[in-house]
Amino acid sequence: MSLIGTIQIYRKMATKTKPKNETEVRAFCLSLSKRNKDILEILDEWSDELMLNKANTVCKIIREYPTLKRKAQLRELEAFGLRG
């Protein structure tokens, strides 16, 4: 399943969704090229800082992205003196 020049992260999670012991399998796969392999180190650092696993860290970053983007835009406006 591994491709040359990529790093594979694969995670399976089984959760009970129905009372008759039937399970639903969810999977997340992140494939990174050699030029982006530093992303794993960054993700590890954030995971340690937030005390979350990698999957929850990615979800937290994605959920907070709009807020972080707005804050960056406000800082940019303040730098140009357009907001004050």
N, C-alpha and C positions, 0 to 999 in steps of 0.2 A: 504494500500500500504506500510505502514511502517513495517519494520522487527525489531524483538527484537534485541537490541544491536547495532543498526545502527542509524546514523543521516542522514536524507534525505534533500538535497537541490534540489529544482526543479524550473526551470525557463522556462517559455514559452515566445517566442517572435513571434509576427505576423508581417510580412512585406508584402507590396504589391509587387508582382512580375509580375503581368500581368495587362494590362490596364482595363480589365473587372471586376475590384474589386475582383478578386480572390486572396486569400492570401495563403502564405506558412507558416506553423507553424514549428518552429525549437525549439528543447528542449535540455536541458543539465541537467543531473542528476549526482550528486556526492554523493556516499554513503560511509560513513566513519565508521569504526568499533570503538568500545570503546577505544581501545588502540591507535587509531589515532585521537581522538577527539581534540587534541591540534592543529591539522592542521587548524581547523576553526578559532582559535584565531590568528594563524600566518597569515592566509589569510586576516582576518580583519585588522591586523596591517599593512600589505603590502597595502591593499586597501586604508586605511587612508593615508599612506605615499605617495602613488602614486596618490591619489585623483581620483581613478577609482572605478567602481563597481566590484564585485567579478569576474564576467565572464571576464571582460576586464583585470583584474589583472592576472588571470590564463593565459590568452592568451599572455600577455606581458612577463610573466615569462617563458613560453614555447618558445616564439620567441627568447628571449635573452639567453636561456640555452646554445647554442653552444658557444657564445661569453664568457659567464661566465666560461664555462668548459675550454676553451683555456687559459683564464687568470689564472685559478687555476693550470693548467699544467705548465705554464711558471713560476709561483711562486715556484712550486715544483722543477723544473729544477734549478732555481736560488738558492734554498735552498741547493741543492746538489753540486752547483758550476759548473754545466754542461752548463750553459748559462751565458754570462756575459757581 
